[in-house]
Amino acid sequence: MEEPVYEAIAAALDRWNNLLGRQHGPLSRPQRRALRLLAGQPSLRVSELTLGLGQSTAGATRMVNMLESLGYARRSRVSTGDRRQVNVSLTPEGRAALEASDRAFVAKVAASLRGLSQVEAEHLAALLRNLRPPHTNPPRREAGEPLAPSPA
């Protein structure tokens, strides 16, 4: 693909990100991301949360402090004898906040896509499902096979 196509996609994603905003219900975007990571596991070590968030240890610790002060996460010591090892888990209040945030986020996405037909929205969803982090290999496709079904 040509570079201008990537620039147009990047600009559109920036606009969409701005339209969706930084707050989704009770959670900010970074808080929602952290709780989503915690929701996928019974608990995570702070070092695992650091990796998942792509933050420094200090940044992840600040996030855990904030989530704990809100009652959304709980710290616990690991019984390995290493006092530095701390696990973080999602509280029932955190799960409820995440669910409320998810509903608010989906409502914002739906509102931002109201100008699309059902077929266009389904096509966009199919294209977005094919996105991969930059460091992974793209999904294998047969030659000439489209990334997503063509709109009718």
For each residue, the residues with C-beta under 8 A, 3 or more apart:
1: 5 6
2: 5 6
3: 6 7
4: 7 8
5: 1 2 8 9
6: 1 2 3 9 10
7: 3 4 10 11
8: 4 5 11 12
9: 5 6 12 13
10: 6 7 13 14
11: 7 8 14 15
12: 8 9 15 16
13: 9 10 16 17
14: 10 11 17 18
15: 11 12 18 19
16: 12 13 19 20 112
17: 13 14 20
18: 14 15 21
19: 15 16 108 112
20: 16 17 24 105 108 109 112
21: 18 24 108
22: 28 29
23: 27 28 29
24: 20 21 27 28 29 32 101 102 104 105 108
25: 97 100 101 102 103 104 105
26: 97 100 101
27: 23 24 31 32 35 97 98 100 101
28: 22 23 24 31 32
29: 22 23 24 32 33
30: 33 34 53 63
31: 27 28 34 35 63 66 67 72 101
32: 24 27 28 29 35 36 98 101 102 105
33: 29 30 36 37 53
34: 30 31 37 38 49 53 63 64 67 73
35: 27 31 32 38 39 67 72 73 90 94 95 97 98 101
36: 32 33 39 40 98
37: 33 34 40 41 44 49 52 53
38: 34 35 41 43 44 49 73 88 89 90 94
39: 35 36 90 94 95 98
40: 36 37
41: 37 38 44
42: 89
43: 38 76 87 88 89
44: 37 38 41 48 49 52 87 88 89
45: 48 49 78 85 86 87 88
46: 49 50 57 60 61 64 86 87 88
47: 50 51 57
48: 44 45 51 52
49: 34 37 38 44 45 46 52 53 60 63 64 88
50: 46 47 53 55 56 57 59 60
51: 47 48 54
52: 37 44 48 49
53: 30 33 34 37 49 50 59 60 63
54: 51
55: 50 59 60 63
56: 50 59 60
57: 46 47 50 60 61
58: 61 62
59: 50 53 55 56 62 63
60: 46 49 50 53 55 56 57 63 64
61: 46 57 58 64 65
62: 58 59 65 66
63: 30 31 34 49 53 55 59 60 66 67
64: 34 46 49 60 61 67 68 73 75 88
65: 61 62 68 69
66: 31 62 63 69 70
67: 31 34 35 63 64 70 72 73 88 94
68: 64 65 71 72 73 74 75
69: 65 66
70: 66 67 93 94 97
71: 68 91 93 94
72: 31 35 67 68 90 91 93 94 97 98
73: 34 35 38 64 67 68 88 89 90 91 94
74: 68 88 89 90 91
75: 64 68 86 87 88
76: 43 86 87 88 89
77: 83 85 86 87
78: 45 82 85 86 87
79:
80: 85
81:
82: 78 85
83: 77
84:
85: 45 77 78 80 82
86: 45 46 75 76 77 78
87: 43 44 45 46 75 76 77 78
88: 38 43 44 45 46 49 64 67 73 74 75 76
89: 38 42 43 44 73 74 76
90: 35 38 39 72 73 74 94 95 98
91: 71 72 73 74 94 95
92: 95 96
93: 70 71 72 96 97
94: 35 38 39 67 70 71 72 73 90 91 97 98
95: 35 39 90 91 92 98 99
96: 92 93 99 100
97: 25 26 27 35 70 72 93 94 100 101
98: 27 32 35 36 39 72 90 94 95 101 102
99: 95 96 102 103
100: 25 26 27 96 97 103 104
101: 24 25 26 27 31 32 35 97 98 104 105
102: 24 25 32 98 99 105 106
103: 25 99 100 106 107
104: 24 25 100 101 107 108
105: 20 24 25 32 101 102 108 109
106: 102 103 109 110
107: 103 104 110 111
108: 19 20 21 24 104 105 111 112
109: 20 105 106 112 113
110: 106 107 113 114
111: 107 108 114
112: 16 19 20 108 109
113: 109 110 116 121 124
114: 110 111
115:
116: 113 120 121 124
117: 120 121
118: 121 122
119: 122 123 151 152
120: 116 117 123 124 151
121: 113 116 117 118 124 125
122: 118 119 125 126 149
123: 119 120 126 127 148 149 150 151
124: 113 116 120 121 127 128
125: 121 122 128 129
126: 122 123 129 130 147 148 149
127: 123 124 130 131 147 148
128: 124 125 131
129: 125 126 148
130: 126 127 138 139 147 148
131: 127 128
132: 136 137 138 139
133: 136
134:
135:
136: 132 133
137: 132
138: 130 132 141
139: 130 132
140:
141: 138 145 147
142: 145
143:
144:
145: 141 142
146: 149 150
147: 126 127 130 141
148: 123 126 127 129 130
149: 122 123 126 146
150: 123 146
151: 119 120 123
152: 119
